[in-house]
Amino acid sequence: MAHASCLDVPASRWEWVVYTYCALVDDPRAAVRIRAYHKMMLVWWTARLARALHEVPEGLDRRLAPRPPDWEADMRAKYERYVSRAEALNRAED
């Protein structure tokens, strides 16, 4: 649910996935665990992207393959989306 490749999946679809999964495994408490893990993964991705945005320009994150020319803009956009999602989840709980 939090992976960068899934950023464009609407929240309503994830609600359906959670509901369907819980019904399949017959464990209504699974939804609580899924939502908690989802929040933790949003924080993890935010921290991972922030780290890369700091370390790559400093030459601290070396790779065998070169990064594409737009890597920084892509990472910044993803970082902003993760921060926005985490803030939205936080507001929804208040």
N, C-alpha and C positions, 0 to 999 in steps of 0.2 A: 504494500500500500504506500510506502514511503520512498520506494526506489525512484531514482531520477527518470527512469524509463516510463514510469507510471504517473508523472506529474499532470498529464492531461486527462486522466480518468476522473470523471466527476464524482464528487462525494456521494451522491445518491447511488451510484453504482457500487461503491465500497460498502454502503449500508446494506445493499442487497447481498453482496458477497458474505458479509458478516452474518446476516440473518440466515442465509442458505447454509453456510458452514455449520453454524450452531445447530440447525435442524438436522443436518446430516450426521453429526457426531453425537447428537442428543445430549448436549451439554450447554445449557443456557449461560453458565458462568464463563464460557469461552469468550463471549463478547466482551466481558470486562478485561480479560487478559489481552485480547486482540487490541482493544482501544488503548490500553496502557502501553503495550509494546509499540504501537503505532506512534504514540507521543515520544517515546524514547528514541525511536528511529528518526523522527523529524529533528530531534536535538542532535543526534549523531551525525546526520547528513549536513546539518548547518555547521557543526564544528569541523567536519571533514573539509567542506568547501572553504570555510574561513581559513583553515590551516593551509590549504593549497594556494589560496589567494595571497597569503603572506609568504609562504616558503618558495614557491616557484620563481617569483621575480628575484628572490635573494639567492637563487641557485642551490637551494637546500633540498629540492625534490627532483632528483635526476631520473631520467627515463631512457630506455634504449631507443624508443621511437620518438621522433620529434612531435611536439604538440602542434595542432593546427593553428593557423594565424589568428583565429578568433577565439582561442581557448579562454582568454581572460573575460571577454564579454559574455561568453556562454556560462562560465562559472559564476560570474557576478549575477547574471539573470537567475540562475538556479538558486543561488544563495538567497536572493531577495524573495523568491517564491517560497523557499523553506521557512524563512523568517515569517513571512506573511501567513503561511498555513499554521505555524506553531502559535502565532498571536491569535489567529482566528479560533483555534481550539481552546486556547486559554480564555478568550472572551466568552465563548459558548458555555464554559463551565461556571462562569461568575454569576 
